[in-house]
Structures are given as C-alpha cells and as structure tokens.
Amino acid sequence: MDSEAEFQIAIVDSIQVDYLGNLFIYGYNSDNGLYLGRWNSNDEYVLFDDLGNFHQKYKLPSEGPNAIKWAIGIGFLEGKFTIMDQHSGLIQFSNEGEIVNKIPIPDNYFYLNGLSFSAQKIGENYAYSRPERESIGSEGIPWDDLADLLVSNYKSPLIEVFDPISGTIRNTMEFPENTVYSTGQFYNAIPPSIIKFGKEWIVFLLAEMKYFVYKENEGEIEFVKEVDLNIEDAIPMPGVPMKDYQEWYEQKGNIIFGKIEKLYRRENDVIVIYTKGVEEEISRNHNPENRTEWMDFIYNIPRYAAVFDNDHQLVQKDILLPKGLIWSSVVNNEGEILALKNQDYFEVEEDFVTFYKLDLASNQ
C-alpha cells in the first residue's frame, strides 16, 4: 500500500433489493456469495445475492419444540446461517430456513446483551463470546444490583471454547489491559465487538478509541498488540462509579461520545469507521424526545475512516465519509464494504432497498 497516497472511501457499486421494509445486512456467506438480511420489525430473514435476487425468505420458529426465544448472535458458521440462542445454544439453518444442526452448549449460561457474532471454529471446537455462568452470592445472581457481576465482566476472558466431543468448556482471549474498564468506573455492559480473520482476531470496545489484535496459537487466542487511533479531539465516553451503574443513562446519556462503530479486516488492510462525538453544549440543543429532530442530528454527525496496513501500522486517518449511510459489519469476497442507503436521511421513500458497496480509493 502506498503510504504517500491520500485515500477516500468511495462508492463503487450498489445492490437494489426489491423489498418493502427496513432491511439490514447481518452477515455474508463467502462460500456462496449470499447476504443475510433481517427486518427487525417482523424478524424476517432473507438471503439475496449481488444482483438483488432473493434466494429465500423465512422467519425463525417462535413456537413449538424448536422455538427460538432470543437470537442474540447472528452469522455464518461452516457455510450455514447460525444463531446463538439465549437458551438453546448454537442452532444452524439451511438456506430454506430449516434447522439442520443443534449444538447445545453446557446449560446455565446467560448473556447481558446481544453479540457481534454467533460462533467461530478453533480446530474442531466452537468459540463464541463468553457467557456469564457463575452464581454470585448464596442466592444466585442479584438482578437488582449487578455491580459485582459487571466488575467481573470487565476483567474476565472474552471467549468461551466448547469441545463437542468431550462436552467441556474453557476460556481464552484475556481481557485487554490498559483500558478504562480497569478504572472501577461503569462504561456500560459488554461483550465487545470481535472479528476473526484467519488466525487473527480483533477486538474493539465501546469506550476505547483503539483496537486489540490477538492470534490463535495451539488452540488459545493470545494477545499481540494494541492499536490506538490517536484521535486527540474525540469526546471520551464518560463513566460513573460502578455502584451508580443504574444512573449512567440519566447522568450521561445525552453525551455523544466518540467511538469505533465498525471495523473491517480485509486481505491487505484494516478499515476502522468511527465518530469523534459532539460537545455536550451542542448536543443539549437537540431534544431526544423529538425523534425526527434527534435522528436528523445523529445522522449529520460526521463519520470518519482510518486505514491501517497489514501490520496494523497507520496509513491515514480522519477520512471523511459520505453521509446518509448505515454501515453494516459485512465485507464481501471482493473486499467491498456494504452500507445501507438511509432513506430517512435522504427524505425519500423508494420501493426497493439500496445497499452501496464501498472500497478504498486513491485521490491521486
């Protein structure tokens, strides 16, 4: 990559999908080139290709013996659409929406919130975001006061590994050091966002303008390096004392802080999408109770990209991105990033959904 070149993130193509509804991309099957979309309002899943053609539409079963209570992690695993269910472990589906495999991880687990993926393979084992398992206190989890659980959450390993042959579980990928999460303050519940690319794993956290690189080694996921975006003018995420975690939204919820929103690991680079946040005296001029006004404000907050090379060395940062896009987590086989055209931002109501494909382009 030419470190002297000035780059931009440019729209190179688009996909128009004949679909009425707010369709968002949640995954990409690199084996067959199909995208997984979901309309959250009715929990409908669709598979479509680069031409916008549907290959399947279906809903997950909500009743009966195969009922899905809460699909907290969504993605593709071994070429199959796979979810992590809050109660039933990993469940895999055919392209027709039929359950083809159930991988029940050991019982008595729970997650505090949604996940950035369902599972990945490490050898013959399954690796997924570590759930909570241990009871706290003699009467189990004290749901009225989760401070102790959150303290533990901020320093525990990030990944649980399940061996389907022996039925045993173990933890790996130690929580990164030198983060604000070790200060004793509350910065919302995790798990973090986790991306796997070959033997490399990348983690980024809500309250940090940096990402963390790990590497698989003999079944373990070991820390390699911390990569700081060094965005000096970003508004930091505020914390509150851990004992006051329930008051975070009331005290700090109006602060628009800088954060990494998406990270894309491609064959020869890493692209990070981030915002710098907004000064509190500016955000206070907008009323979150007025959804139209508030969303117009949020849509117009500048978003930027930083580009790192294959060794995670900075190439360029503060690349201003086009507005009116809702960035997905998906990169296709061509290295193109998928983003949804935000019809609300453009004040249009089209009879189809447009996904733009974006790529790194040189200004020279």
C-alpha positions in Angstrom: 0.0 0.0 0.0 1.4 3.4 -1.0 1.8 5.3 2.3 2.2 8.6 0.4 -1.2 8.4 -1.3 -4.3 10.2 0.0 -7.2 7.9 0.2 -11.0 8.1 0.3 -13.8 5.6 0.9 -15.7 5.6 -2.4 -19.0 4.0 -3.6 -18.0 1.6 -6.3 -21.3 -0.3 -6.9 -24.7 -0.9 -5.4 -27.3 -3.6 -4.9 -31.0 -2.8 -5.2 -33.3 -5.3 -3.4 -37.0 -5.4 -4.2 -38.1 -5.3 -0.6 -40.5 -3.1 1.4 -39.2 -2.7 4.9 -36.1 -1.7 6.9 -33.8 -4.4 5.7 -30.3 -4.5 7.3 -27.4 -6.8 6.5 -26.2 -9.1 9.3 -23.9 -11.5 7.5 -22.3 -12.7 4.3 -21.7 -16.3 3.3 -18.3 -16.3 1.5 -19.0 -19.8 0.3 -21.9 -18.9 -2.0 -21.8 -15.1 -2.0 -25.2 -14.7 -0.4 -26.0 -11.8 2.0 -28.2 -12.3 5.1 -30.6 -9.5 5.8 -33.2 -9.1 8.5 -36.1 -6.8 9.1 -36.2 -6.3 12.8 -39.9 -5.3 12.9 -41.1 -8.7 12.0 -38.0 -10.8 12.5 -38.0 -11.9 8.8 -34.7 -13.2 7.4 -33.8 -13.0 3.7 -30.9 -14.3 1.6 -30.1 -12.3 -1.5 -27.2 -12.0 -4.0 -25.2 -9.3 -5.7 -28.0 -8.8 -8.2 -30.5 -8.2 -5.5 -32.3 -11.5 -6.2 -33.9 -13.3 -3.3 -32.8 -16.9 -2.7 -35.0 -17.3 0.4 -37.3 -15.6 2.9 -38.2 -17.1 6.3 -38.9 -16.5 9.9 -37.4 -18.4 12.8 -39.8 -20.6 14.7 -41.4 -18.8 17.7 -43.5 -21.7 19.0 -43.2 -25.4 19.4 -40.2 -27.6 20.4 -37.8 -25.6 18.1 -38.9 -22.2 19.2 -36.2 -19.5 19.2 -36.5 -17.4 22.3 -33.8 -14.8 21.6 -31.3 -14.9 18.7 -28.6 -12.9 20.4 -25.8 -13.7 18.0 -26.2 -14.0 14.2 -23.8 -15.0 11.5 -22.5 -17.8 9.2 -20.6 -20.8 10.5 -19.3 -23.6 8.3 -21.3 -22.1 5.5 -24.6 -22.3 7.4 -26.7 -19.4 8.9 -26.1 -19.8 12.6 -27.5 -18.2 15.7 -26.6 -18.2 19.3 -29.8 -18.6 21.3 -30.1 -17.3 24.8 -31.3 -20.7 26.0 -30.6 -23.4 23.3 -27.0 -22.8 22.3 -25.9 -22.7 18.7 -28.6 -23.5 16.0 -27.8 -23.9 12.3 -30.2 -23.5 9.4 -30.4 -24.5 5.8 -30.9 -21.9 3.1 -34.6 -22.8 3.3 -34.8 -21.9 7.0 -34.9 -25.5 8.3 -32.9 -26.4 11.4 -30.1 -28.7 10.3 -27.9 -28.8 13.4 -28.1 -28.0 17.1 -25.0 -27.5 19.2 -26.2 -27.3 22.8 -23.5 -25.7 24.9 -23.5 -26.5 28.6 -26.5 -25.2 30.5 -27.0 -22.4 33.0 -25.5 -19.6 30.9 -26.8 -16.2 30.1 -25.8 -13.0 28.2 -26.4 -9.5 29.4 -26.9 -8.2 25.8 -26.5 -9.0 22.1 -23.4 -10.4 20.5 -21.5 -9.3 17.4 -21.3 -12.9 16.0 -22.7 -16.4 16.7 -19.6 -18.6 16.8 -16.3 -19.4 15.1 -14.3 -22.6 14.8 -11.0 -23.2 16.5 -9.9 -26.6 15.2 -12.8 -28.9 15.9 -14.1 -26.7 18.7 -16.6 -23.9 18.8 -15.6 -20.4 20.0 -18.1 -17.8 21.0 -18.4 -14.8 23.3 -18.1 -15.9 26.9 -21.4 -16.1 28.6 -22.0 -15.5 32.3 -22.2 -18.7 34.3 -21.2 -18.3 37.9 -23.7 -17.5 40.6 -22.8 -14.6 42.7 -23.8 -14.9 46.4 -25.7 -17.7 48.1 -28.9 -16.9 46.3 -27.5 -16.6 42.8 -27.4 -13.5 40.6 -28.6 -10.4 42.4 -30.5 -8.9 39.5 -31.3 -5.7 41.4 -27.6 -4.9 41.8 -25.2 -6.2 39.2 -22.2 -4.2 40.2 -20.1 -7.2 41.2 -21.0 -9.0 38.0 -20.0 -6.0 35.9 -16.7 -5.7 37.7 -16.1 -9.4 36.9 -17.3 -8.8 33.3 -14.7 -6.1 32.8 -11.7 -8.3 33.6 -12.8 -11.8 32.5 -11.7 -13.7 29.3 -13.7 -12.8 26.2 -14.2 -16.2 24.6 -15.5 -19.5 25.7 -14.5 -22.6 23.8 -16.7 -25.7 23.6 -15.4 -29.1 22.8 -18.4 -31.1 21.3 -16.6 -34.4 21.8 -15.9 -34.1 25.5 -18.6 -31.6 26.3 -16.1 -29.5 28.2 -15.7 -25.7 28.1 -12.7 -23.4 28.7 -12.0 -19.7 28.4 -9.4 -17.9 26.3 -8.7 -14.4 24.9 -7.8 -12.5 28.1 -9.5 -9.1 28.5 -7.1 -6.4 27.1 -5.0 -4.5 29.6 -4.6 -0.7 29.8 -8.3 0.1 29.2 -10.7 2.4 31.0 -12.6 -0.7 32.1 -10.0 -1.3 34.8 -10.5 2.0 36.5 -13.5 1.0 38.6 -15.9 3.1 36.5 -19.0 1.8 34.7 -18.9 2.1 30.9 -22.0 0.0 30.0 -22.3 -3.7 29.6 -20.1 -5.6 27.2 -19.3 -8.1 25.3 -17.2 -6.2 22.8 -17.2 -6.5 19.0 -15.0 -9.4 17.8 -13.8 -10.1 14.3 -12.0 -13.2 13.2 -9.8 -13.2 10.0 -7.9 -16.5 9.5 -5.8 -17.0 12.7 -6.1 -13.3 13.7 -8.8 -12.0 16.0 -9.5 -8.3 16.5 -11.4 -6.8 19.4 -12.8 -3.3 19.9 -14.6 -1.9 22.9 -17.3 0.8 23.2 -15.3 3.1 25.4 -12.0 2.9 23.7 -10.7 4.6 20.5 -8.3 1.7 19.9 -8.5 -1.9 18.9 -6.7 -5.0 20.1 -5.1 -7.7 18.0 -4.9 -11.4 19.0 -3.6 -14.5 17.3 -4.6 -18.2 17.5 -1.8 -20.3 18.9 -2.3 -24.0 19.6 -6.0 -23.6 20.4 -5.5 -20.4 22.5 -6.2 -16.8 21.4 -3.3 -14.8 22.6 -2.8 -11.0 22.8 -0.4 -9.5 20.2 -0.8 -5.7 20.3 -2.9 -2.6 21.0 -3.6 -0.3 18.1 -4.5 3.3 19.1 -6.3 5.5 16.6 -4.8 8.6 18.4 -7.8 10.7 17.8 -7.0 13.6 20.1 -10.2 15.6 19.5 -12.6 12.8 20.2 -15.1 13.1 23.1 -14.3 10.3 25.6 -17.1 8.1 26.8 -18.0 9.2 30.3 -18.1 6.7 33.2 -19.8 6.7 36.5 -18.8 4.9 39.8 -19.6 1.2 39.4 -22.1 1.4 42.3 -24.0 4.0 40.3 -24.2 2.0 37.1 -28.0 2.2 37.0 -27.8 6.0 36.8 -25.5 6.1 33.8 -28.2 6.9 31.3 -29.8 9.6 33.5 -26.5 11.3 34.2 -24.5 10.8 31.0 -27.0 9.5 28.3 -27.1 12.9 26.5 -23.3 12.9 25.9 -22.5 11.9 22.3 -19.0 10.4 22.7 -16.5 9.3 20.1 -16.4 5.6 19.4 -15.4 3.0 16.9 -18.6 2.0 15.1 -17.3 -0.7 12.7 -14.0 -2.4 11.8 -13.3 -4.3 8.6 -10.4 -6.7 8.4 -9.6 -7.2 4.7 -6.8 -9.1 2.9 -4.3 -6.3 3.0 -5.6 -3.7 5.4 -7.9 -2.7 8.2 -10.5 0.0 7.9 -12.0 1.5 11.0 -15.2 3.6 11.0 -15.5 6.0 13.9 -17.1 9.2 15.2 -15.4 11.8 17.3 -18.6 12.7 19.2 -20.2 16.0 19.8 -19.6 18.6 22.5 -22.2 18.5 25.2 -23.2 22.1 24.8 -24.1 21.3 21.2 -26.0 18.0 21.9 -28.1 19.7 24.6 -29.6 21.9 21.9 -31.4 18.8 20.5 -34.3 17.0 22.1 -34.0 13.2 22.1 -37.8 13.1 22.8 -38.4 14.6 19.4 -37.4 11.6 17.3 -37.4 13.4 14.0 -35.2 16.2 15.3 -32.9 13.9 17.2 -32.3 11.4 14.4 -31.6 14.3 12.0 -29.0 15.4 14.4 -27.5 11.9 14.8 -27.5 11.3 11.0 -25.5 14.5 10.5 -22.7 13.7 12.9 -19.5 13.3 10.8 -18.1 9.8 10.5 -14.6 9.1 9.6 -12.3 6.2 8.5 -8.8 5.2 9.5 -6.8 2.9 7.4 -4.1 0.5 8.7 -1.8 -1.7 6.8 -1.5 -5.5 7.1 0.8 -5.0 10.1 -1.6 -2.6 11.8 0.5 0.5 11.1 -1.5 3.7 10.4 -1.7 4.7 6.8 -4.2 7.5 7.0 -6.9 8.7 9.4 -9.8 11.2 9.6 -11.0 10.3 6.1 -14.4 11.9 6.0 -17.1 9.5 5.0 -20.3 10.2 2.9 -23.4 10.9 5.0 -26.7 9.1 4.7 -25.2 5.6 5.1 -25.9 3.0 7.7 -22.7 0.9 7.9 -23.1 -2.9 8.1 -20.5 -5.3 9.5 -20.1 -7.0 6.2 -17.2 -7.2 3.7 -17.7 -9.4 0.7 -15.3 -11.6 -1.2 -14.2 -8.6 -3.3 -13.2 -6.7 -0.2 -16.2 -4.3 -0.7 -17.9 -2.9 2.4 -21.7 -2.9 2.4 -23.7 0.1 3.7 -27.4 0.7 3.6 -28.8 3.9 2.0 -30.7 5.7 4.7 -34.0 6.7 3.1 -34.9 8.9 6.2 -31.7 10.9 5.7 -32.4 11.4 2.0 -36.1 12.0 2.7 -37.2 9.5 0.0 -39.5 6.5 0.1 -38.3 4.1 -2.5 -39.9 0.7 -3.4 -36.6 -1.0 -3.0 -33.7 -1.1 -0.6 -30.3 0.1 -1.8 -27.0 -1.3 -0.4 -23.9 0.6 -1.5 -20.6 -1.2 -2.0 -17.6 0.9 -0.9 -13.9 0.5 -1.3 -10.7 2.3 -0.6 -9.7 4.6 -3.5 -6.7 6.9 -4.1 -7.2 10.6 -4.7 -4.1 10.6 -6.9 
